[in-house]
Amino acid sequence: MPKSSNLNHTRDHTPNSAQNTIRIRGARQHNLKNIDLELPRDRIIVFTGVSGSGKSSLAFDTIFAEGQRRYVESLSAYARQFLGQLDKPDVDAIEGLSPAISIDQKSTSHNPRSTVGTVTEIYDYLRLLFGRAGEPYCPKCDRNIAPQTIDQMCDRIMELPDRTRFHILAPVIRGKKGTHKKLLSSLATEGFVRVRVDGETFDLSDTIELDKNYTHNIEVVVDRLIKKPSIQERITDSLATCLKRSTGIAVIQVLDNTSAQSAEVKSDHNYRRTPPKNGSSSDQDIPQEIVFSENFACPEHGAVMEELSPRLFSFNSPYGACPVCHGIGNLQTFSPELVVPDPTQPLYSAIAPWSEKDNTYYISLLYSVGEAYGFEIKTPWNQLTSEQQDILLYGTDEKIYIQNDSAYGKEKGYYKRYPGIIPILEKQYKDTNSEASKHKLEQYLIYQPCPECHGKRLKPEALSVRLGQYHIDDLTSVSIRQCRQRIDNLQLSPRQAQIGDLALKEIKARLQFLIDVGLDYLTLDRPAMTLSGGEAQRIRLATQIGAGLTGVLYVLDEPSIGLHQRDNGRLLTTLIKLRDLGNTLIVVEHDEETIRTADHIVDIGPKAGIHGGKIVAQGDLETVIKSDNSLTGAYLSKRQVIETPSKRREGNGRSFVIKNAHRNNLKHIEVEIPLGELVTITGVSGSGKSTLVNELLYPALQHHMTRKVPFPKELDQVEGLNAINKAIVIDQSPIGRTPRSNPATYTGVFDAIREVFSKTIEAKARGYKPGQFSFNVKGGRCEACSGQGVNIIEMNFLPDVYVQCDVCKGARYNRETLQVKYKGYSIADILNMPVAEALEVFKNIPRAASRLQTLVDVGLGYIHLGQPAPTLSGGEAQRVKLATELSRRATGKTLYLIDEPTTGLSFYDVHHLLNVLQRLVDKGNSVLVIEHNLDVIRCADWVIDLGPEGGDKGGEVIASGTPEEVAENPKSYTGKYLKEVLQEYPRQEGLLSA
């Protein structure tokens, strides 16, 4: 646990009236025990306590829900029908409540069009800035494009030295093949005398023969002039004629003494024009030219630009989006590596989508292709030539002889074009209406950058606009810290600076807010759906600071999740700023530094579930520390501690060696991960931890064990893979999104329980099978509510009402099924039972008891077996997954990959989790944990620290060794804080990290 912050930021506060307190009376939501509570306004208030004690029930489901409900009720009935509304919480009264805003851990958006830039509105200001102050350039030649009036053109010509000779030319043909006889005849009829063809001037009265096989440029000579003050009016008239004849473009050919002769009209009446060989001529033969355009168009290539506006830079608008990917930035394509995951397999089994039992048609097709192109279907894929592989994947235009094509009911062969594996899969994916078939094919799809915009989402015209020295993607594709530096260094004209003043101020402020909450490593074009819960929450927090609201109640859910200790101070400074604007912050949090920073602490407990829901301590830090009833106070005061092991395991002598890892920001690193130990991967946010473990190591393990996924391209190899036979990932995603999913079904314990019920005397007498006791299928479930226990009544502009089923009274099962009892309990009673109580009931049933015991071991003895998955917190869901894996038979050669398991856990819960992880390693397994929690890191056997920073400045191995060795590394941020906690919690003699 880290030392407390040295910031002096807390406020003295003594409630003296109803105006400066929030009063809660009789809160009974979920497991809350009729709580009465007074909270100070305009303060940082931390709700803490063990996982499941009722913190979120009080903060989100009671206080925020009531604040939101009151706001929505203040709107008209018409407006309310478009807004979701929270049910009235189970509370007697809440007084002094402000308008409430919830900032939780849920992903910002599942929309692939949503990015960090759009969520924070920074991109909206960038669009405004480029749309109003940007300068367009030609996408092909990078020439500046600017519309000019005739007066501006005339003024520019009048800047030439006196007596300068020049011609005004109107381009009529640009880079087109042909003889162009009709055009030349038409020009003569219109009264023009001369033309310039491919750089040389001719009289229109001559016979001009052009080679039809070459491209030509033709410009009509509108006027020939010598610059002097009196010709300004004539220039204006000539320019008007020129622009009308050339659709807006004028070329000024400036002649000097050396080039005048070269511009004289050719007198050869039978001149035949072909382009000069090698395209060369002396510099003296090339007159100086000035090109004008009255349009947003390139005078060289004719690339037309519409007038700049913010919509041109919107990838959500057809005016700005790339025409190929429609603003997504990537395209879904079938990956040859996924279609053929194991190239050592023979052809008939190498193609994964076609390697199932019913593949006679595809075997016949492959055989026919092999006959046509000289290979056998027994040949391994990697022994085919690259040409043969391309034919198999992408097909051929030639017809081949297809033998025994059972798909078309033909007994004899016939000739047909072979389309290729990838086109066949694409057609199947496009044509199928089956969700199951689509889902099956999606495992072979990957996203690749769009070949047109290269992942930049915008059309070429938008990407060619500059502001100062940068295009818009130069600002969105770099880290937020680099973006801020580039914005600060923009080289703007006085006009641009004046136009962009307000927009630049907003952009700079919002970028700084993101830097302040530790997100400087992100890029503005990062898709919002790829953000972690903690990152998404901190982005919304930064957005709220930018909004500058006052008098608001903010409810935050563990904002420190995923944040390195180095960045915690910046986050706390941000929270203090938000408070000092005149807002109240309720923060559900377990981080020690945040707890010590709070103005007011509410400890809820004493334990979890039915054993929690009470206020065990509240007040300032000193009050909570002195409380004998507070587990939080016990750990803060060191009455209880998580001991640092005196010895570190030395492992089993084996290790993984990851060679040349270079995905995302990883800098071609080599990492050795010892096996048979508890290993933590650490580093600041964005340093490359998840990339290394989840995107490189785990796919490499999957490839080694199943051959169903390709080996990652961004790795050379991983040595030592034979040392394990099983790899399990335990991440933070939900265990289910519907109420039908619950801990009993996810862990598999419900199968064992249904089996037990089916073997009771009553069930056997009635002929009931285990399926009778499932609420998901017909048979034993209540058909009036389809096994949900409630019926949903839509109330239009009022919130949906969930009414208990009149038939089963919420039990989910029909009367006959509920009559079957085991030890006096019906199947519905078991689902409504806490896990710890269910363990007592089934302690003599090994298959059920082992799974229930692991749920208790990970601290989930309080949750109900049938508790709907959506009601579980993120930490609870992850521990359900952990318990599921723990209950499976250990091989002693299993690798567990766990991503931040301390999410949502108190000091007490972390203590128990560490015991579970150490128990896994004791059985001979290896545990690899991505973690920021210093208690876990100091109790590990080995630490691998990545960094030094996030984003482009990360991706290197900074330190590797025991916690003590890493703590002595001066380059490691983790080591700096680790050194402090190792001094605060020294090793305990005789205690192993086992």
PEFEN-V812737 format. One record per residue. N is the residue number from 1. RES is the residue in three letters. SS is DSSP state (helix for helix, strand for strand, loop for the rest). Layout:
BEGIN
n={N & N}
res={RES & RES}
ss={SS & SS}
END
This chain:
BEGIN
n={1 & 2 & 3 & 4 & 5 & 6 & 7 & 8 & 9 & 10 & 11 & 12 & 13 & 14 & 15 & 16 & 17 & 18 & 19 & 20 & 21 & 22 & 23 & 24 & 25 & 26 & 27 & 28 & 29 & 30 & 31 & 32 & 33 & 34 & 35 & 36 & 37 & 38 & 39 & 40 & 41 & 42 & 43 & 44 & 45 & 46 & 47 & 48 & 49 & 50 & 51 & 52 & 53 & 54 & 55 & 56 & 57 & 58 & 59 & 60 & 61 & 62 & 63 & 64 & 65 & 66 & 67 & 68 & 69 & 70 & 71 & 72 & 73 & 74 & 75 & 76 & 77 & 78 & 79 & 80 & 81 & 82 & 83 & 84 & 85 & 86 & 87 & 88 & 89 & 90 & 91 & 92 & 93 & 94 & 95 & 96 & 97 & 98 & 99 & 100 & 101 & 102 & 103 & 104 & 105 & 106 & 107 & 108 & 109 & 110 & 111 & 112 & 113 & 114 & 115 & 116 & 117 & 118 & 119 & 120 & 121 & 122 & 123 & 124 & 125 & 126 & 127 & 128 & 129 & 130 & 131 & 132 & 133 & 134 & 135 & 136 & 137 & 138 & 139 & 140 & 141 & 142 & 143 & 144 & 145 & 146 & 147 & 148 & 149 & 150 & 151 & 152 & 153 & 154 & 155 & 156 & 157 & 158 & 159 & 160 & 161 & 162 & 163 & 164 & 165 & 166 & 167 & 168 & 169 & 170 & 171 & 172 & 173 & 174 & 175 & 176 & 177 & 178 & 179 & 180 & 181 & 182 & 183 & 184 & 185 & 186 & 187 & 188 & 189 & 190 & 191 & 192 & 193 & 194 & 195 & 196 & 197 & 198 & 199 & 200 & 201 & 202 & 203 & 204 & 205 & 206 & 207 & 208 & 209 & 210 & 211 & 212 & 213 & 214 & 215 & 216 & 217 & 218 & 219 & 220 & 221 & 222 & 223 & 224 & 225 & 226 & 227 & 228 & 229 & 230 & 231 & 232 & 233 & 234 & 235 & 236 & 237 & 238 & 239 & 240 & 241 & 242 & 243 & 244 & 245 & 246 & 247 & 248 & 249 & 250 & 251 & 252 & 253 & 254 & 255 & 256 & 257 & 258 & 259 & 260 & 261 & 262 & 263 & 264 & 265 & 266 & 267 & 268 & 269 & 270 & 271 & 272 & 273 & 274 & 275 & 276 & 277 & 278 & 279 & 280 & 281 & 282 & 283 & 284 & 285 & 286 & 287 & 288 & 289 & 290 & 291 & 292 & 293 & 294 & 295 & 296 & 297 & 298 & 299 & 300 & 301 & 302 & 303 & 304 & 305 & 306 & 307 & 308 & 309 & 310 & 311 & 312 & 313 & 314 & 315 & 316 & 317 & 318 & 319 & 320 & 321 & 322 & 323 & 324 & 325 & 326 & 327 & 328 & 329 & 330 & 331 & 332 & 333 & 334 & 335 & 336 & 337 & 338 & 339 & 340 & 341 & 342 & 343 & 344 & 345 & 346 & 347 & 348 & 349 & 350 & 351 & 352 & 353 & 354 & 355 & 356 & 357 & 358 & 359 & 360 & 361 & 362 & 363 & 364 & 365 & 366 & 367 & 368 & 369 & 370 & 371 & 372 & 373 & 374 & 375 & 376 & 377 & 378 & 379 & 380 & 381 & 382 & 383 & 384 & 385 & 386 & 387 & 388 & 389 & 390 & 391 & 392 & 393 & 394 & 395 & 396 & 397 & 398 & 399 & 400 & 401 & 402 & 403 & 404 & 405 & 406 & 407 & 408 & 409 & 410 & 411 & 412 & 413 & 414 & 415 & 416 & 417 & 418 & 419 & 420 & 421 & 422 & 423 & 424 & 425 & 426 & 427 & 428 & 429 & 430 & 431 & 432 & 433 & 434 & 435 & 436 & 437 & 438 & 439 & 440 & 441 & 442 & 443 & 444 & 445 & 446 & 447 & 448 & 449 & 450 & 451 & 452 & 453 & 454 & 455 & 456 & 457 & 458 & 459 & 460 & 461 & 462 & 463 & 464 & 465 & 466 & 467 & 468 & 469 & 470 & 471 & 472 & 473 & 474 & 475 & 476 & 477 & 478 & 479 & 480 & 481 & 482 & 483 & 484 & 485 & 486 & 487 & 488 & 489 & 490 & 491 & 492 & 493 & 494 & 495 & 496 & 497 & 498 & 499 & 500 & 501 & 502 & 503 & 504 & 505 & 506 & 507 & 508 & 509 & 510 & 511 & 512 & 513 & 514 & 515 & 516 & 517 & 518 & 519 & 520 & 521 & 522 & 523 & 524 & 525 & 526 & 527 & 528 & 529 & 530 & 531 & 532 & 533 & 534 & 535 & 536 & 537 & 538 & 539 & 540 & 541 & 542 & 543 & 544 & 545 & 546 & 547 & 548 & 549 & 550 & 551 & 552 & 553 & 554 & 555 & 556 & 557 & 558 & 559 & 560 & 561 & 562 & 563 & 564 & 565 & 566 & 567 & 568 & 569 & 570 & 571 & 572 & 573 & 574 & 575 & 576 & 577 & 578 & 579 & 580 & 581 & 582 & 583 & 584 & 585 & 586 & 587 & 588 & 589 & 590 & 591 & 592 & 593 & 594 & 595 & 596 & 597 & 598 & 599 & 600 & 601 & 602 & 603 & 604 & 605 & 606 & 607 & 608 & 609 & 610 & 611 & 612 & 613 & 614 & 615 & 616 & 617 & 618 & 619 & 620 & 621 & 622 & 623 & 624 & 625 & 626 & 627 & 628 & 629 & 630 & 631 & 632 & 633 & 634 & 635 & 636 & 637 & 638 & 639 & 640 & 641 & 642 & 643 & 644 & 645 & 646 & 647 & 648 & 649 & 650 & 651 & 652 & 653 & 654 & 655 & 656 & 657 & 658 & 659 & 660 & 661 & 662 & 663 & 664 & 665 & 666 & 667 & 668 & 669 & 670 & 671 & 672 & 673 & 674 & 675 & 676 & 677 & 678 & 679 & 680 & 681 & 682 & 683 & 684 & 685 & 686 & 687 & 688 & 689 & 690 & 691 & 692 & 693 & 694 & 695 & 696 & 697 & 698 & 699 & 700 & 701 & 702 & 703 & 704 & 705 & 706 & 707 & 708 & 709 & 710 & 711 & 712 & 713 & 714 & 715 & 716 & 717 & 718 & 719 & 720 & 721 & 722 & 723 & 724 & 725 & 726 & 727 & 728 & 729 & 730 & 731 & 732 & 733 & 734 & 735 & 736 & 737 & 738 & 739 & 740 & 741 & 742 & 743 & 744 & 745 & 746 & 747 & 748 & 749 & 750 & 751 & 752 & 753 & 754 & 755 & 756 & 757 & 758 & 759 & 760 & 761 & 762 & 763 & 764 & 765 & 766 & 767 & 768 & 769 & 770 & 771 & 772 & 773 & 774 & 775 & 776 & 777 & 778 & 779 & 780 & 781 & 782 & 783 & 784 & 785 & 786 & 787 & 788 & 789 & 790 & 791 & 792 & 793 & 794 & 795 & 796 & 797 & 798 & 799 & 800 & 801 & 802 & 803 & 804 & 805 & 806 & 807 & 808 & 809 & 810 & 811 & 812 & 813 & 814 & 815 & 816 & 817 & 818 & 819 & 820 & 821 & 822 & 823 & 824 & 825 & 826 & 827 & 828 & 829 & 830 & 831 & 832 & 833 & 834 & 835 & 836 & 837 & 838 & 839 & 840 & 841 & 842 & 843 & 844 & 845 & 846 & 847 & 848 & 849 & 850 & 851 & 852 & 853 & 854 & 855 & 856 & 857 & 858 & 859 & 860 & 861 & 862 & 863 & 864 & 865 & 866 & 867 & 868 & 869 & 870 & 871 & 872 & 873 & 874 & 875 & 876 & 877 & 878 & 879 & 880 & 881 & 882 & 883 & 884 & 885 & 886 & 887 & 888 & 889 & 890 & 891 & 892 & 893 & 894 & 895 & 896 & 897 & 898 & 899 & 900 & 901 & 902 & 903 & 904 & 905 & 906 & 907 & 908 & 909 & 910 & 911 & 912 & 913 & 914 & 915 & 916 & 917 & 918 & 919 & 920 & 921 & 922 & 923 & 924 & 925 & 926 & 927 & 928 & 929 & 930 & 931 & 932 & 933 & 934 & 935 & 936 & 937 & 938 & 939 & 940 & 941 & 942 & 943 & 944 & 945 & 946 & 947 & 948 & 949 & 950 & 951 & 952 & 953 & 954 & 955 & 956 & 957 & 958 & 959 & 960 & 961 & 962 & 963 & 964 & 965 & 966 & 967 & 968 & 969 & 970 & 971 & 972 & 973 & 974 & 975 & 976 & 977 & 978 & 979 & 980 & 981 & 982 & 983 & 984 & 985 & 986 & 987 & 988 & 989 & 990 & 991 & 992 & 993 & 994}
res={MET & PRO & LYS & SER & SER & ASN & LEU & ASN & HIS & THR & ARG & ASP & HIS & THR & PRO & ASN & SER & ALA & GLN & ASN & THR & ILE & ARG & ILE & ARG & GLY & ALA & ARG & GLN & HIS & ASN & LEU & LYS & ASN & ILE & ASP & LEU & GLU & LEU & PRO & ARG & ASP & ARG & ILE & ILE & VAL & PHE & THR & GLY & VAL & SER & GLY & SER & GLY & LYS & SER & SER & LEU & ALA & PHE & ASP & THR & ILE & PHE & ALA & GLU & GLY & GLN & ARG & ARG & TYR & VAL & GLU & SER & LEU & SER & ALA & TYR & ALA & ARG & GLN & PHE & LEU & GLY & GLN & LEU & ASP & LYS & PRO & ASP & VAL & ASP & ALA & ILE & GLU & GLY & LEU & SER & PRO & ALA & ILE & SER & ILE & ASP & GLN & LYS & SER & THR & SER & HIS & ASN & PRO & ARG & SER & THR & VAL & GLY & THR & VAL & THR & GLU & ILE & TYR & ASP & TYR & LEU & ARG & LEU & LEU & PHE & GLY & ARG & ALA & GLY & GLU & PRO & TYR & CYS & PRO & LYS & CYS & ASP & ARG & ASN & ILE & ALA & PRO & GLN & THR & ILE & ASP & GLN & MET & CYS & ASP & ARG & ILE & MET & GLU & LEU & PRO & ASP & ARG & THR & ARG & PHE & HIS & ILE & LEU & ALA & PRO & VAL & ILE & ARG & GLY & LYS & LYS & GLY & THR & HIS & LYS & LYS & LEU & LEU & SER & SER & LEU & ALA & THR & GLU & GLY & PHE & VAL & ARG & VAL & ARG & VAL & ASP & GLY & GLU & THR & PHE & ASP & LEU & SER & ASP & THR & ILE & GLU & LEU & ASP & LYS & ASN & TYR & THR & HIS & ASN & ILE & GLU & VAL & VAL & VAL & ASP & ARG & LEU & ILE & LYS & LYS & PRO & SER & ILE & GLN & GLU & ARG & ILE & THR & ASP & SER & LEU & ALA & THR & CYS & LEU & LYS & ARG & SER & THR & GLY & ILE & ALA & VAL & ILE & GLN & VAL & LEU & ASP & ASN & THR & SER & ALA & GLN & SER & ALA & GLU & VAL & LYS & SER & ASP & HIS & ASN & TYR & ARG & ARG & THR & PRO & PRO & LYS & ASN & GLY & SER & SER & SER & ASP & GLN & ASP & ILE & PRO & GLN & GLU & ILE & VAL & PHE & SER & GLU & ASN & PHE & ALA & CYS & PRO & GLU & HIS & GLY & ALA & VAL & MET & GLU & GLU & LEU & SER & PRO & ARG & LEU & PHE & SER & PHE & ASN & SER & PRO & TYR & GLY & ALA & CYS & PRO & VAL & CYS & HIS & GLY & ILE & GLY & ASN & LEU & GLN & THR & PHE & SER & PRO & GLU & LEU & VAL & VAL & PRO & ASP & PRO & THR & GLN & PRO & LEU & TYR & SER & ALA & ILE & ALA & PRO & TRP & SER & GLU & LYS & ASP & ASN & THR & TYR & TYR & ILE & SER & LEU & LEU & TYR & SER & VAL & GLY & GLU & ALA & TYR & GLY & PHE & GLU & ILE & LYS & THR & PRO & TRP & ASN & GLN & LEU & THR & SER & GLU & GLN & GLN & ASP & ILE & LEU & LEU & TYR & GLY & THR & ASP & GLU & LYS & ILE & TYR & ILE & GLN & ASN & ASP & SER & ALA & TYR & GLY & LYS & GLU & LYS & GLY & TYR & TYR & LYS & ARG & TYR & PRO & GLY & ILE & ILE & PRO & ILE & LEU & GLU & LYS & GLN & TYR & LYS & ASP & THR & ASN & SER & GLU & ALA & SER & LYS & HIS & LYS & LEU & GLU & GLN & TYR & LEU & ILE & TYR & GLN & PRO & CYS & PRO & GLU & CYS & HIS & GLY & LYS & ARG & LEU & LYS & PRO & GLU & ALA & LEU & SER & VAL & ARG & LEU & GLY & GLN & TYR & HIS & ILE & ASP & ASP & LEU & THR & SER & VAL & SER & ILE & ARG & GLN & CYS & ARG & GLN & ARG & ILE & ASP & ASN & LEU & GLN & LEU & SER & PRO & ARG & GLN & ALA & GLN & ILE & GLY & ASP & LEU & ALA & LEU & LYS & GLU & ILE & LYS & ALA & ARG & LEU & GLN & PHE & LEU & ILE & ASP & VAL & GLY & LEU & ASP & TYR & LEU & THR & LEU & ASP & ARG & PRO & ALA & MET & THR & LEU & SER & GLY & GLY & GLU & ALA & GLN & ARG & ILE & ARG & LEU & ALA & THR & GLN & ILE & GLY & ALA & GLY & LEU & THR & GLY & VAL & LEU & TYR & VAL & LEU & ASP & GLU & PRO & SER & ILE & GLY & LEU & HIS & GLN & ARG & ASP & ASN & GLY & ARG & LEU & LEU & THR & THR & LEU & ILE & LYS & LEU & ARG & ASP & LEU & GLY & ASN & THR & LEU & ILE & VAL & VAL & GLU & HIS & ASP & GLU & GLU & THR & ILE & ARG & THR & ALA & ASP & HIS & ILE & VAL & ASP & ILE & GLY & PRO & LYS & ALA & GLY & ILE & HIS & GLY & GLY & LYS & ILE & VAL & ALA & GLN & GLY & ASP & LEU & GLU & THR & VAL & ILE & LYS & SER & ASP & ASN & SER & LEU & THR & GLY & ALA & TYR & LEU & SER & LYS & ARG & GLN & VAL & ILE & GLU & THR & PRO & SER & LYS & ARG & ARG & GLU & GLY & ASN & GLY & ARG & SER & PHE & VAL & ILE & LYS & ASN & ALA & HIS & ARG & ASN & ASN & LEU & LYS & HIS & ILE & GLU & VAL & GLU & ILE & PRO & LEU & GLY & GLU & LEU & VAL & THR & ILE & THR & GLY & VAL & SER & GLY & SER & GLY & LYS & SER & THR & LEU & VAL & ASN & GLU & LEU & LEU & TYR & PRO & ALA & LEU & GLN & HIS & HIS & MET & THR & ARG & LYS & VAL & PRO & PHE & PRO & LYS & GLU & LEU & ASP & GLN & VAL & GLU & GLY & LEU & ASN & ALA & ILE & ASN & LYS & ALA & ILE & VAL & ILE & ASP & GLN & SER & PRO & ILE & GLY & ARG & THR & PRO & ARG & SER & ASN & PRO & ALA & THR & TYR & THR & GLY & VAL & PHE & ASP & ALA & ILE & ARG & GLU & VAL & PHE & SER & LYS & THR & ILE & GLU & ALA & LYS & ALA & ARG & GLY & TYR & LYS & PRO & GLY & GLN & PHE & SER & PHE & ASN & VAL & LYS & GLY & GLY & ARG & CYS & GLU & ALA & CYS & SER & GLY & GLN & GLY & VAL & ASN & ILE & ILE & GLU & MET & ASN & PHE & LEU & PRO & ASP & VAL & TYR & VAL & GLN & CYS & ASP & VAL & CYS & LYS & GLY & ALA & ARG & TYR & ASN & ARG & GLU & THR & LEU & GLN & VAL & LYS & TYR & LYS & GLY & TYR & SER & ILE & ALA & ASP & ILE & LEU & ASN & MET & PRO & VAL & ALA & GLU & ALA & LEU & GLU & VAL & PHE & LYS & ASN & ILE & PRO & ARG & ALA & ALA & SER & ARG & LEU & GLN & THR & LEU & VAL & ASP & VAL & GLY & LEU & GLY & TYR & ILE & HIS & LEU & GLY & GLN & PRO & ALA & PRO & THR & LEU & SER & GLY & GLY & GLU & ALA & GLN & ARG & VAL & LYS & LEU & ALA & THR & GLU & LEU & SER & ARG & ARG & ALA & THR & GLY & LYS & THR & LEU & TYR & LEU & ILE & ASP & GLU & PRO & THR & THR & GLY & LEU & SER & PHE & TYR & ASP & VAL & HIS & HIS & LEU & LEU & ASN & VAL & LEU & GLN & ARG & LEU & VAL & ASP & LYS & GLY & ASN & SER & VAL & LEU & VAL & ILE & GLU & HIS & ASN & LEU & ASP & VAL & ILE & ARG & CYS & ALA & ASP & TRP & VAL & ILE & ASP & LEU & GLY & PRO & GLU & GLY & GLY & ASP & LYS & GLY & GLY & GLU & VAL & ILE & ALA & SER & GLY & THR & PRO & GLU & GLU & VAL & ALA & GLU & ASN & PRO & LYS & SER & TYR & THR & GLY & LYS & TYR & LEU & LYS & GLU & VAL & LEU & GLN & GLU & TYR & PRO & ARG & GLN & GLU & GLY & LEU & LEU & SER & ALA}
ss={loop & loop & loop & loop & loop & loop & loop & loop & loop & loop & loop & loop & loop & loop & loop & loop & loop & helix & helix & helix & strand & strand & strand & strand & strand & strand & strand & loop & loop & loop & loop & loop & loop & loop & strand & strand & strand & strand & strand & strand & loop & loop & loop & strand & strand & strand & strand & strand & loop & loop & loop & loop & loop & loop & helix & helix & helix & helix & helix & helix & helix & helix & helix & helix & helix & helix & helix & helix & helix & helix & helix & helix & helix & loop & loop & loop & helix & helix & helix & helix & loop & loop & loop & loop & loop & loop & loop & loop & loop & loop & strand & strand & strand & strand & strand & loop & loop & loop & loop & strand & strand & strand & strand & loop & loop & loop & loop & loop & loop & loop & loop & loop & loop & loop & strand & helix & helix & helix & helix & loop & loop & helix & helix & helix & helix & helix & helix & helix & helix & helix & helix & helix & helix & loop & strand & strand & strand & loop & loop & loop & loop & loop & loop & strand & strand & loop & loop & loop & loop & helix & helix & helix & helix & helix & helix & helix & helix & loop & loop & loop & loop & loop & loop & loop & strand & strand & strand & strand & strand & strand & strand & strand & strand & strand & strand & strand & strand & loop & loop & loop & helix & helix & helix & helix & helix & helix & helix & helix & helix & loop & loop & loop & loop & strand & strand & strand & strand & loop & loop & strand & strand & strand & strand & loop & loop & loop & loop & loop & strand & strand & loop & loop & loop & loop & strand & strand & strand & strand & strand & strand & strand & strand & strand & strand & strand & strand & loop & loop & helix & helix & helix & helix & helix & helix & helix & helix & helix & helix & helix & helix & helix & helix & helix & helix & helix & loop & loop & loop & strand & strand & strand & strand & strand & strand & strand & loop & loop & loop & loop & loop & helix & helix & helix & loop & loop & strand & loop & loop & loop & loop & loop & strand & strand & loop & loop & loop & helix & helix & helix & loop & loop & loop & helix & helix & helix & loop & loop & strand & strand & strand & strand & strand & strand & loop & loop & loop & strand & loop & loop & loop & loop & loop & loop & strand & loop & loop & loop & loop & loop & helix & helix & helix & helix & loop & loop & loop & loop & loop & loop & loop & strand & loop & loop & loop & loop & loop & loop & loop & loop & strand & strand & strand & strand & strand & loop & helix & helix & helix & helix & loop & loop & loop & loop & loop & loop & strand & helix & helix & helix & helix & loop & helix & helix & helix & loop & loop & loop & loop & loop & helix & helix & helix & helix & helix & helix & helix & helix & helix & helix & helix & helix & helix & helix & loop & loop & loop & loop & loop & loop & strand & helix & helix & helix & loop & loop & helix & helix & helix & helix & helix & helix & helix & helix & helix & loop & loop & loop & loop & strand & strand & strand & strand & loop & loop & loop & helix & helix & helix & loop & loop & loop & loop & loop & strand & strand & strand & strand & loop & loop & loop & helix & helix & helix & helix & helix & helix & helix & helix & helix & helix & helix & loop & loop & loop & helix & helix & helix & helix & helix & helix & helix & helix & loop & loop & strand & strand & strand & strand & strand & loop & loop & loop & loop & loop & loop & loop & loop & strand & loop & helix & helix & helix & helix & loop & loop & strand & strand & loop & loop & strand & strand & helix & helix & helix & helix & helix & loop & loop & strand & helix & helix & helix & helix & helix & helix & helix & helix & helix & loop & loop & loop & loop & loop & helix & helix & helix & helix & helix & helix & loop & helix & helix & helix & helix & helix & helix & helix & helix & helix & helix & helix & helix & helix & helix & helix & helix & loop & loop & loop & loop & loop & loop & strand & loop & loop & loop & strand & helix & helix & helix & loop & loop & helix & helix & helix & helix & helix & helix & helix & helix & helix & helix & helix & helix & helix & helix & helix & loop & loop & loop & loop & loop & strand & strand & strand & strand & strand & loop & loop & loop & loop & loop & loop & loop & helix & helix & helix & helix & helix & helix & helix & helix & helix & helix & helix & helix & helix & helix & helix & helix & loop & loop & loop & strand & strand & strand & strand & strand & loop & loop & loop & helix & helix & helix & helix & helix & helix & loop & loop & strand & strand & strand & strand & strand & strand & loop & loop & loop & helix & helix & helix & loop & loop & strand & strand & strand & strand & strand & strand & loop & helix & helix & helix & helix & helix & helix & loop & loop & loop & loop & helix & helix & helix & helix & helix & helix & loop & loop & loop & loop & loop & loop & loop & strand & strand & strand & strand & loop & loop & loop & loop & loop & loop & loop & strand & strand & strand & strand & strand & strand & strand & loop & loop & loop & loop & loop & loop & loop & strand & strand & strand & strand & strand & strand & loop & loop & loop & strand & strand & strand & strand & strand & strand & loop & loop & loop & loop & loop & helix & helix & helix & helix & helix & helix & helix & helix & helix & helix & helix & helix & helix & helix & helix & helix & helix & helix & loop & loop & loop & loop & loop & loop & loop & loop & loop & loop & strand & strand & strand & loop & helix & helix & helix & loop & loop & strand & strand & strand & strand & strand & loop & loop & loop & loop & loop & loop & loop & loop & loop & loop & loop & strand & helix & helix & helix & helix & helix & loop & helix & helix & helix & helix & helix & helix & helix & helix & helix & helix & loop & loop & helix & helix & helix & helix & helix & helix & loop & loop & loop & helix & helix & helix & helix & loop & loop & loop & loop & loop & loop & loop & strand & loop & loop & loop & loop & loop & loop & loop & loop & strand & strand & strand & strand & strand & strand & loop & loop & strand & strand & strand & strand & strand & strand & strand & loop & loop & loop & loop & loop & loop & loop & loop & strand & loop & helix & helix & helix & helix & loop & loop & loop & strand & loop & loop & strand & loop & helix & helix & helix & helix & helix & loop & loop & strand & helix & helix & helix & helix & helix & helix & helix & loop & loop & loop & loop & helix & helix & helix & helix & helix & helix & helix & helix & helix & helix & helix & helix & loop & loop & loop & loop & loop & loop & strand & loop & loop & loop & strand & helix & helix & helix & loop & loop & helix & helix & helix & helix & helix & helix & helix & helix & helix & helix & helix & helix & helix & loop & loop & loop & loop & loop & loop & loop & strand & strand & strand & strand & strand & strand & loop & loop & loop & loop & loop & loop & loop & helix & helix & helix & helix & helix & helix & helix & helix & helix & helix & helix & helix & helix & helix & helix & helix & loop & loop & loop & strand & strand & strand & strand & strand & loop & loop & loop & helix & helix & helix & helix & helix & loop & loop & loop & strand & strand & strand & strand & strand & strand & loop & loop & loop & helix & helix & helix & loop & loop & strand & strand & strand & strand & strand & strand & loop & helix & helix & helix & helix & helix & loop & loop & loop & loop & loop & helix & helix & helix & helix & helix & helix & helix & helix & helix & helix & helix & helix & loop & loop & strand & strand & strand & strand & strand & strand & loop & loop}
END
